[in-house]
Amino acid sequence: MYPMIPISPAFGIPTYYIVLSITICIALLWLTRRTERMNLSRALALDLSLIIMVTGFIGGRLFHVFYEDFGYYQKEPWHVLEFWNGGFVFYGGALLASLFSISFLYFKHHEHLEQYLDLFAPIISFTYAVGRIACLLAGCCYGRFCELPWALEGRHPTQIYASLWELGVLMILLGCDKISPTERKPRPLQNPGSLFYLWMVLHGIGRFMMESFRDDFRGPSLGISISSWISLALIGLGFYLLFRKPTNRGTTTLP
C-alpha cells in the first residue's frame, strides 16, 4: 500500500486523491468526445458532470459518516469536514448523484434522459475501475484473510478483484456501444438507456460477489451487508428497465 506521496518530511499528498484527480480529467476529456459522437449537448453534459462530482462527493462522505462510523463523528463532529483523511462510500455518492442528475435531466430535458444515461455509462464504469486502484493504494476496502498466492498482506485483494471485474464490464459496454458512422446508431441494444441499465446489472453482480470477500465494516444488515442489498436492488431494477416494453420516446438529438 502507498497511501501518501511525501512532498516534505511534514507534508504529503494522499495517493487516493491524485489517482482520482487524474481519472476525472481523463473522464471529462472522454465525455466531450462521446457527446460529439452521440450528437448531444456538450454544455449539458458538462453541467451534469459538475452535478455528479459535487453531489457524489457529498453523498459518499455523508454515507460514510452516518453508515460506517456515526458514533465517532457524533462525538467529534468537526472531523466530518476532514475529508482529506479519507472516508467515502461509492454507493452513497452514486445514489445522491443519481438523484440530483436524473432530476435535473427529467425537469430540463425529459425526452433526452435515457440518451444521457447511455452517454455516462462507460465513463462511470471506467472511473469506478480506476477508483478501486486508488482504494488499493490507500489501503481501504480490504478483504478477508487468506493464504492464496495472490494475497496482499495476507488478505484478498478485493480492490483488484473489483477493478478487474469492472474493466470486464467496461469492455462489454464498449462492445455494445459501437457507433455506425453512417447511421449513428449508438449500440446493438435498441432502446435508449439500455447501455446504462446493462451497467446496472453487471456492476451490481460484481459488487454483490465482491462483498463476500470484504473484511472492513459493512454496516448493520440482515445476514448480508447494506451494499449487498443495494447491489441486489440495482440488479433487479436494471433487469426490469432492460426488458420493459420500449417507450415511444425517440432519440432526437439536442441542437
SERO-4910 file (N, C-alpha, C, O; in steps of 0.05 Angstrom, whole numbers):
BEGIN
 pado doro    nc1    nc2    nc3   cac1   cac2   cac3    cc1    cc2    cc3    oc1    oc2    oc3
  Met    A     17    -24      0      0      0      0     18     25      0     40     25     11
  Tyr    A      8     46    -12     24     70    -15      5     94    -11     -2    108    -31
  Pro    A     -5     99     14    -26    119     18    -18    148     13    -35    164      7
  Met    A      8    154     17     17    182     15     41    185     -3     58    167     -4
  Ile    A     41    207    -18     65    214    -33     79    237    -18     68    259    -17
  Pro    A    102    231     -6    114    252     11    125    275     -6    140    271    -25
  Ile    A    119    299      2    129    323    -10    152    335      7    172    345     -4
  Ser    A    148    333     33    169    341     52    166    324     76    147    308     78
  Pro    A    185    325     95    182    309    120    156    313    135    147    296    149
  Ala    A    144    337    131    120    343    147     95    344    129     73    349    140
  Phe    A     97    339    103     74    343     86     74    322     64     95    315     52
  Gly    A     51    311     58     48    292     37     20    294     24      2    306     35
  Ile    A     18    284      0     -8    285    -15    -19    256    -16     -5    238    -24
  Pro    A    -45    253     -8    -57    226     -9    -57    216    -38    -66    229    -56
  Thr    A    -47    192    -41    -47    179    -68    -75    176    -78    -79    178   -103
  Tyr    A    -94    171    -60   -122    167    -68   -132    190    -84   -145    187   -105
  Tyr    A   -126    215    -75   -137    239    -88   -122    245   -114   -133    256   -133
  Ile    A    -96    238   -115    -81    242   -140    -93    224   -162    -97    233   -184
  Val    A    -97    198   -156   -109    180   -175   -136    189   -184   -142    188   -208
  Leu    A   -153    197   -165   -180    206   -172   -179    231   -189   -195    234   -208
  Ser    A   -161    249   -183   -160    274   -199   -152    269   -227   -164    280   -246
  Ile    A   -132    251   -231   -124    244   -259   -147    230   -273   -152    234   -297
  Thr    A   -161    212   -259   -183    197   -270   -205    215   -279   -216    212   -301
  Ile    A   -212    235   -263   -233    254   -270   -225    270   -295   -242    276   -312
  Cys    A   -200    278   -297   -191    293   -320   -194    277   -346   -204    286   -366
  Ile    A   -186    251   -344   -189    233   -367   -219    229   -374   -226    230   -397
  Ala    A   -235    226   -353   -264    221   -357   -277    245   -371   -294    242   -388
  Leu    A   -269    269   -363   -281    293   -375   -273    296   -405   -289    304   -422
  Leu    A   -248    290   -411   -239    290   -439   -255    269   -455   -263    275   -478
  Trp    A   -258    246   -444   -273    225   -458   -302    233   -461   -314    228   -482
  Leu    A   -313    246   -441   -341    255   -442   -346    274   -466   -365    272   -480
  Thr    A   -328    293   -470   -331    312   -491   -330    299   -519   -345    306   -537
  Arg    A   -313    278   -521   -312    263   -546   -338    247   -550   -348    246   -573
  Arg    A   -349    236   -529   -373    220   -532   -397    237   -539   -415    229   -554
  Thr    A   -398    261   -528   -421    279   -535   -421    286   -565   -442    288   -577
  Glu    A   -397    289   -576   -395    294   -605   -404    270   -621   -419    273   -640
  Arg    A   -396    247   -613   -403    222   -628   -433    216   -626   -444    205   -645
  Met    A   -445    224   -603   -473    218   -600   -491    241   -606   -515    240   -601
  Asn    A   -479    263   -616   -494    287   -623   -511    298   -600   -534    305   -603
  Leu    A   -498    299   -577   -511    310   -553   -498    337   -546   -477    344   -556
  Ser    A   -511    351   -527   -501    377   -519   -477    375   -500   -479    363   -479
  Arg    A   -454    386   -509   -431    385   -492   -435    401   -466   -427    393   -445
  Ala    A   -448    425   -469   -453    442   -446   -470    427   -425   -464    429   -401
  Leu    A   -491    414   -434   -508    399   -416   -493    376   -403   -497    371   -379
  Ala    A   -477    363   -418   -462    340   -407   -442    350   -386   -438    337   -365
  Leu    A   -429    373   -390   -411    384   -371   -425    394   -346   -415    391   -324
  Asp    A   -450    405   -350   -466    412   -327   -472    388   -310   -471    388   -285
  Leu    A   -480    366   -323   -485    341   -309   -460    331   -294   -462    320   -272
  Ser    A   -437    333   -307   -412    324   -295   -407    339   -269   -399    327   -249
  Leu    A   -412    365   -269   -408    381   -245   -428    372   -223   -420    370   -200
  Ile    A   -453    368   -230   -472    358   -211   -464    331   -199   -465    327   -175
  Ile    A   -454    313   -216   -446    287   -207   -422    289   -189   -421    275   -168
  Met    A   -402    305   -196   -378    307   -179   -384    319   -152   -375    309   -131
  Val    A   -401    340   -151   -406    354   -126   -424    336   -108   -418    331    -85
  Thr    A   -446    327   -119   -465    311   -103   -453    283    -97   -459    272    -75
  Gly    A   -437    272   -115   -424    247   -109   -404    249    -86   -403    231    -69
  Phe    A   -389    271    -85   -371    276    -63   -386    279    -37   -378    266    -17
  Ile    A   -407    294    -37   -423    298    -12   -436    273     -3   -436    266     20
  Gly    A   -449    259    -22   -463    234    -16   -444    212     -5   -450    198     14
  Gly    A   -421    210    -18   -401    190    -10   -391    195     18   -387    177     34
  Arg    A   -387    221     25   -378    229     51   -399    224     72   -394    213     94
  Leu    A   -424    233     67   -445    231     86   -452    202     91   -458    194    114
  Phe    A   -451    185     71   -457    157     75   -437    144     93   -443    127    110
  His    A   -411    152     90   -390    142    108   -396    151    137   -393    135    155
  Val    A   -403    177    140   -407    188    167   -430    174    181   -427    166    204
  Phe    A   -453    171    167   -477    161    181   -478    130    180   -493    118    196
  Tyr    A   -464    118    162   -467     89    158   -443     73    169   -447     51    179
  Glu    A   -419     84    168   -396     69    176   -385     76    203   -376     58    218
  Asp    A   -387    101    212   -374    108    237   -389    132    250   -377    151    258
  Phe    A   -415    129    253   -431    151    263   -424    158    292   -424    182    299
  Gly    A   -418    138    308   -411    143    336   -387    161    339   -386    179    356
  Tyr    A   -367    156    322   -342    173    323   -348    202    316   -340    220    330
  Tyr    A   -363    206    294   -369    233    285   -389    247    303   -390    272    304
  Gln    A   -406    232    317   -425    243    335   -410    256    359   -418    277    369
  Lys    A   -388    243    367   -372    254    389   -354    277    380   -350    296    396
  Glu    A   -344    275    356   -326    296    346   -335    305    318   -323    298    298
  Pro    A   -357    320    316   -370    326    291   -352    343    272   -357    342    248
  Trp    A   -333    357    282   -316    373    264   -299    356    246   -289    365    225
  His    A   -296    331    253   -280    313    236   -295    306    210   -283    295    192
  Val    A   -321    312    209   -335    307    184   -323    322    161   -323    313    139
  Leu    A   -313    346    167   -301    363    146   -273    355    139   -262    365    119
  Glu    A   -260    337    153   -233    329    148   -233    307    127   -223    285    133
  Phe    A   -243    313    104   -246    292     83   -219    283     72   -217    261     61
  Trp    A   -198    299     76   -171    291     66   -161    266     81   -141    254     73
  Asn    A   -173    260    104   -165    236    119   -179    211    109   -177    189    120
  Gly    A   -195    214     87   -209    191     76   -237    188     88   -245    203    106
  Gly    A   -251    168     78   -278    163     87   -300    170     67   -314    190     70
  Phe    A   -303    153     47   -323    156     26   -335    129     20   -322    109     21
  Val    A   -361    129     13   -375    104      5   -385    108    -24   -400    127    -29
  Phe    A   -377     90    -42   -385     93    -70   -415     94    -74   -425    112    -87
  Tyr    A   -429     76    -61   -458     75    -65   -472    100    -54   -492    109    -65
  Gly    A   -461    112    -33   -472    136    -22   -470    159    -42   -489    173    -47
  Gly    A   -446    161    -54   -442    182    -75   -459    177    -99   -470    195   -111
  Ala    A   -460    151   -108   -475    144   -132   -505    149   -129   -518    159   -147
  Leu    A   -516    143   -105   -544    147   -101   -552    177   -101   -571    185   -113
  Leu    A   -536    193    -87   -543    222    -86   -538    235   -113   -554    251   -122
  Ala    A   -516    227   -127   -511    238   -153   -533    230   -173   -541    246   -190
  Ser    A   -542    206   -171   -563    197   -189   -589    212   -184   -602    220   -203
  Leu    A   -595    216   -159   -620    231   -152   -620    259   -164   -639    268   -176
  Phe    A   -598    273   -160   -596    301   -170   -594    303   -200   -607    319   -213
  Ser    A   -577    286   -212   -572    288   -241   -596    279   -257   -603    291   -277
  Ile    A   -610    257   -248   -633    248   -262   -656    268   -259   -672    273   -278
  Ser    A   -659    280   -235   -679    300   -231   -674    324   -249   -692    336   -261
  Phe    A   -649    332   -251   -641    355   -268   -649    349   -297   -660    366   -311
  Leu    A   -642    325   -306   -649    318   -334   -679    315   -338   -689    324   -359
  Tyr    A   -692    304   -319   -721    299   -322   -736    325   -325   -754    328   -342
  Phe    A   -729    345   -309   -744    370   -310   -734    389   -332   -749    406   -341
  Lys    A   -709    386   -340   -698    403   -361   -700    392   -389   -708    406   -408
  His    A   -694    366   -392   -694    353   -418   -704    325   -416   -690    305   -420
  His    A   -730    323   -409   -742    297   -403   -739    278   -427   -733    254   -422
  Glu    A   -742    287   -451   -742    269   -474   -714    258   -480   -711    239   -496
  His    A   -693    270   -468   -666    260   -474   -653    247   -450   -629    241   -451
  Leu    A   -668    241   -429   -657    230   -405   -641    204   -410   -618    202   -401
  Glu    A   -653    185   -424   -640    159   -427   -616    161   -446   -598    145   -443
  Gln    A   -615    180   -464   -592    183   -481   -568    192   -464   -545    183   -468
  Tyr    A   -573    209   -444   -551    218   -427   -543    196   -408   -519    195   -399
  Leu    A   -561    179   -400   -553    156   -384   -533    138   -399   -513    130   -388
  Asp    A   -539    134   -425   -521    118   -442   -494    133   -446   -473    120   -447
  Leu    A   -495    159   -448   -471    175   -451   -452    170   -428   -428    167   -432
  Phe    A   -462    169   -404   -445    167   -380   -438    138   -372   -419    134   -357
  Ala    A   -452    118   -383   -449     91   -373   -420     81   -373   -410     73   -353
  Pro    A   -406     81   -397   -379     71   -396   -359     88   -381   -339     79   -370
  Ile    A   -365    114   -379   -348    132   -364   -350    126   -334   -330    127   -320
  Ile    A   -374    121   -324   -377    113   -296   -362     87   -291   -349     84   -270
  Ser    A   -365     68   -309   -351     43   -306   -320     47   -305   -307     34   -288
  Phe    A   -310     63   -322   -281     69   -323   -272     82   -296   -252     73   -285
  Thr    A   -286    102   -287   -278    116   -263   -280     97   -239   -263     99   -220
  Tyr    A   -299     79   -238   -301     61   -216   -277     41   -216   -265     36   -195
  Ala    A   -270     31   -240   -248     12   -242   -222     24   -232   -207     12   -217
  Val    A   -216     49   -241   -192     62   -232   -194     71   -203   -174     71   -189
  Gly    A   -217     78   -195   -221     87   -167   -214     64   -148   -205     70   -126
  Arg    A   -220     39   -155   -213     17   -137   -182     14   -135   -173      4   -114
  Ile    A   -168     21   -155   -138     21   -153   -130     42   -133   -111     38   -117
  Ala    A   -144     65   -132   -138     86   -112   -144     74    -84   -129     80    -65
  Cys    A   -165     58    -81   -171     46    -56   -148     27    -48   -141     25    -24
  Leu    A   -138     12    -67   -116     -6    -61    -91      9    -50    -79      1    -31
  Leu    A    -85     31    -63    -62     47    -54    -67     59    -27    -48     61    -11
  Ala    A    -92     66    -22    -98     79      4   -100     58     26    -98     65     50
  Gly    A   -104     33     19   -106     12     39   -134      8     50   -138     -6     71
  Cys    A   -154     20     37   -182     16     47   -196     -6     31   -184    -17     12
  Cys    A   -221    -12     39   -237    -32     24   -223    -59     23   -224    -72      2
  Tyr    A   -209    -66     44   -192    -90     44   -209   -115     47   -232   -114     55
  Gly    A   -196   -138     40   -210   -164     41   -204   -180     65   -189   -173     83
  Arg    A   -217   -203     66   -213   -222     88   -185   -235     87   -172   -234     66
  Phe    A   -177   -246    109   -151   -260    109   -153   -285     92   -173   -299     91
  Cys    A   -131   -291     78   -130   -315     61   -100   -322     57    -82   -307     64
  Glu    A    -96   -346     47    -69   -356     42    -64   -362     12    -48   -378      5
  Leu    A    -79   -349     -5    -76   -352    -33    -50   -340    -44    -40   -321    -32
  Pro    A    -40   -350    -66    -14   -340    -76    -15   -310    -83      5   -297    -81
  Trp    A    -38   -300    -91    -40   -272    -99    -50   -253    -76    -56   -230    -80
  Ala    A    -50   -264    -52    -58   -248    -29    -39   -224    -25    -15   -227    -30
  Leu    A    -50   -202    -16    -34   -179     -9    -35   -174     21    -57   -170     32
  Glu    A    -12   -176     33    -10   -174     63    -29   -194     76    -41   -188     97
  Gly    A    -31   -217     64    -47   -239     76    -77   -236     72    -92   -249     86
  Arg    A    -86   -218     55   -114   -213     51   -122   -216     22   -105   -213      4
  His    A   -148   -221     17   -158   -220    -10   -155   -191    -21   -163   -172     -8
  Pro    A   -143   -188    -45   -141   -161    -57   -167   -153    -70   -170   -153    -94
  Thr    A   -187   -148    -53   -214   -142    -63   -215   -118    -81   -232   -117   -100
  Gln    A   -197    -99    -77   -196    -76    -95   -189    -84   -123   -200    -73   -143
  Ile    A   -170   -103   -125   -162   -112   -152   -184   -129   -164   -190   -127   -188
  Tyr    A   -197   -146   -148   -220   -162   -158   -240   -143   -170   -250   -147   -193
  Ala    A   -248   -122   -155   -268   -103   -164   -260    -89   -189   -276    -85   -208
  Ser    A   -234    -81   -190   -224    -66   -213   -224    -84   -238   -232    -75   -260
  Leu    A   -215   -108   -236   -215   -127   -259   -243   -133   -269   -248   -134   -293
  Trp    A   -261   -137   -250   -289   -142   -258   -300   -118   -273   -313   -122   -294
  Glu    A   -295    -94   -263   -307    -71   -275   -294    -65   -302   -307    -55   -320
  Leu    A   -268    -72   -305   -256    -69   -332   -269    -88   -352   -273    -81   -375
  Gly    A   -277   -112   -342   -292   -130   -360   -319   -119   -367   -328   -121   -390
  Val    A   -332   -106   -347   -358    -93   -353   -354    -71   -373   -370    -68   -391
  Leu    A   -332    -55   -370   -327    -33   -389   -323    -44   -417   -333    -32   -436
  Met    A   -309    -66   -420   -305    -77   -447   -331    -86   -459   -336    -82   -483
  Ile    A   -349    -97   -443   -375   -105   -453   -391    -81   -462   -404    -81   -483
  Leu    A   -391    -60   -445   -405    -36   -452   -395    -23   -478   -410    -15   -495
  Leu    A   -369    -22   -481   -357    -11   -505   -363    -28   -530   -367    -17   -552
  Gly    A   -365    -54   -526   -372    -72   -548   -401    -67   -557   -407    -70   -580
  Cys    A   -418    -60   -538   -446    -55   -544   -451    -27   -553   -473    -19   -561
  Asp    A   -430    -10   -552   -433     19   -557   -421     28   -583   -418     52   -588
  Lys    A   -413      9   -600   -401     16   -626   -421     32   -642   -445     25   -645
  Ile    A   -412     54   -653   -429     72   -669   -424     69   -699   -401     71   -707
  Ser    A   -445     65   -714   -442     65   -743   -437     93   -753   -453    111   -747
  Pro    A   -416     98   -769   -410    126   -778   -431    136   -797   -434    160   -801
  Thr    A   -447    118   -809   -468    127   -828   -495    130   -815   -509    150   -819
  Glu    A   -503    110   -799   -529    110   -787   -530    123   -759   -551    131   -750
  Arg    A   -506    125   -746   -504    137   -719   -523    123   -700   -536    137   -683
  Lys    A   -524     97   -701   -540     82   -681   -520     75   -659   -500     61   -664
  Pro    A   -525     83   -634   -504     82   -614   -497     54   -604   -476     51   -592
  Arg    A   -513     33   -609   -506      7   -597   -525    -14   -608   -547     -8   -618
  Pro    A   -517    -39   -606   -535    -61   -614   -560    -62   -596   -581    -70   -605
  Leu    A   -558    -53   -571   -581    -52   -554   -600    -30   -565   -591     -7   -568
  Gln    A   -624    -37   -570   -641    -19   -586   -653      4   -571   -655     26   -582
  Asn    A   -661      1   -546   -675     21   -532   -657     41   -519   -636     33   -508
  Pro    A   -663     67   -520   -647     87   -505   -646     80   -475   -666     72   -463
  Gly    A   -623     83   -464   -619     77   -435   -609     48   -430   -601     42   -408
  Ser    A   -610     31   -451   -603      3   -447   -574     -1   -438   -568    -19   -423
  Leu    A   -556     16   -448   -528     13   -441   -524     18   -411   -510      4   -398
  Phe    A   -538     38   -401   -536     45   -372   -549     23   -356   -538     15   -335
  Tyr    A   -572     12   -365   -585     -8   -350   -569    -34   -350   -569    -49   -330
  Leu    A   -555    -39   -371   -537    -62   -372   -514    -59   -352   -507    -78   -338
  Trp    A   -504    -34   -350   -483    -29   -330   -494    -34   -302   -480    -45   -285
  Met    A   -519    -26   -296   -530    -30   -270   -530    -60   -263   -522    -67   -241
  Val    A   -538    -77   -281   -539   -105   -276   -511   -117   -272   -506   -131   -252
  Leu    A   -493   -111   -290   -466   -122   -289   -450   -112   -265   -437   -127   -251
  His    A   -452    -86   -260   -439    -75   -236   -450    -87   -211   -435    -94   -192
  Gly    A   -476    -88   -209   -489    -99   -185   -481   -128   -180   -476   -135   -157
  Ile    A   -479   -144   -201   -470   -172   -197   -441   -173   -186   -436   -187   -167
  Gly    A   -424   -157   -198   -396   -157   -189   -393   -147   -161   -379   -159   -145
  Arg    A   -408   -126   -154   -406   -115   -127   -417   -134   -107   -406   -137    -85
  Phe    A   -439   -148   -114   -451   -167    -95   -431   -190    -89   -428   -198    -66
  Met    A   -418   -200   -110   -398   -221   -106   -374   -211    -89   -364   -225    -72
  Met    A   -365   -186    -94   -342   -175    -80   -347   -171    -51   -329   -173    -35
  Glu    A   -372   -166    -43   -379   -161    -16   -372   -185      2   -366   -182     26
  Ser    A   -374   -210     -9   -368   -234      6   -338   -236     14   -331   -251     32
  Phe    A   -321   -221      0   -293   -222      6   -283   -199     24   -261   -199     34
  Arg    A   -300   -179     28   -292   -155     43   -291   -161     73   -305   -178     83
  Asp    A   -273   -147     87   -269   -151    115   -271   -125    131   -269   -126    156
  Asp    A   -274   -103    117   -278    -78    132   -307    -76    141   -323    -93    133
  Phe    A   -313    -57    157   -340    -54    168   -361    -52    146   -358    -35    129
  Arg    A   -381    -69    146   -400    -70    124   -428    -60    133   -447    -61    117
  Gly    A   -430    -50    157   -455    -38    166   -475    -59    177   -471    -83    171
  Pro    A   -494    -51    193   -515    -69    203   -532    -80    180   -538    -66    161
  Ser    A   -538   -105    181   -553   -117    159   -568   -142    169   -565   -151    192
  Leu    A   -584   -154    151   -598   -179    157   -584   -202    143   -594   -213    123
  Gly    A   -560   -209    152   -545   -231    140   -525   -222    120   -504   -235    118
  Ile    A   -531   -202    104   -512   -191     84   -510   -161     88   -526   -149    101
  Ser    A   -489   -150     76   -483   -122     80   -504   -104     66   -518   -112     48
  Ile    A   -505    -79     75   -523    -59     63   -516    -56     34   -533    -53     17
  Ser    A   -490    -55     27   -481    -53      0   -491    -76    -17   -496    -73    -41
  Ser    A   -492   -100     -5   -503   -123    -19   -532   -120    -26   -542   -127    -47
  Trp    A   -548   -108     -6   -576   -103    -11   -579    -83    -34   -597    -86    -51
  Ile    A   -563    -62    -34   -564    -42    -55   -557    -55    -82   -570    -49   -102
  Ser    A   -537    -73    -82   -530    -86   -107   -552   -103   -117   -558   -103   -141
  Leu    A   -566   -118   -100   -589   -134   -108   -611   -116   -120   -624   -123   -140
  Ala    A   -616    -93   -107   -636    -75   -118   -628    -64   -145   -644    -61   -163
  Leu    A   -602    -59   -148   -592    -49   -174   -595    -70   -196   -603    -63   -218
  Ile    A   -589    -95   -189   -592   -116   -209   -622   -119   -217   -628   -121   -241
  Gly    A   -639   -120   -197   -668   -123   -203   -679   -100   -220   -693   -105   -239
  Leu    A   -672    -76   -212   -682    -53   -227   -670    -52   -255   -684    -45   -274
  Gly    A   -645    -59   -257   -632    -59   -284   -645    -79   -302   -649    -72   -326
  Phe    A   -651   -103   -293   -664   -123   -309   -692   -113   -318   -700   -117   -341
  Tyr    A   -706   -102   -299   -733    -92   -305   -732    -71   -327   -747    -72   -347
  Leu    A   -714    -51   -325   -712    -30   -344   -702    -40   -371   -709    -29   -392
  Leu    A   -685    -60   -371   -675    -72   -396   -697    -85   -412   -698    -83   -436
  Phe    A   -714   -100   -398   -733   -117   -412   -762   -106   -412   -780   -120   -420
  Arg    A   -766    -82   -402   -792    -70   -403   -799    -63   -433   -782    -64   -450
  Lys    A   -824    -57   -437   -833    -50   -465   -820    -24   -473   -818     -6   -457
  Pro    A   -811    -22   -498   -799      3   -507   -818     26   -505   -842     24   -509
  Thr    A   -806     49   -498   -823     74   -497   -824     86   -525   -810     77   -543
  Asn    A   -842    105   -528   -845    118   -554   -825    142   -557   -825    156   -577
  Arg    A   -809    145   -536   -790    167   -537   -769    162   -558   -757    141   -558
  Gly    A   -765    181   -575   -745    178   -596   -717    185   -587   -713    189   -563
  Thr    A   -699    185   -605   -671    191   -599   -663    217   -613   -640    219   -622
  Thr    A   -681    236   -614   -675    261   -626   -653    275   -611   -653    275   -586
  Thr    A   -634    286   -625   -611    299   -612   -617    328   -606   -634    340   -617
  Leu    A   -601    338   -587   -604    366   -580   -590    384   -600   -571    376   -612
  Pro    A   -601    408   -603   -588    427   -622   -562    437   -611   -548    453   -623
***
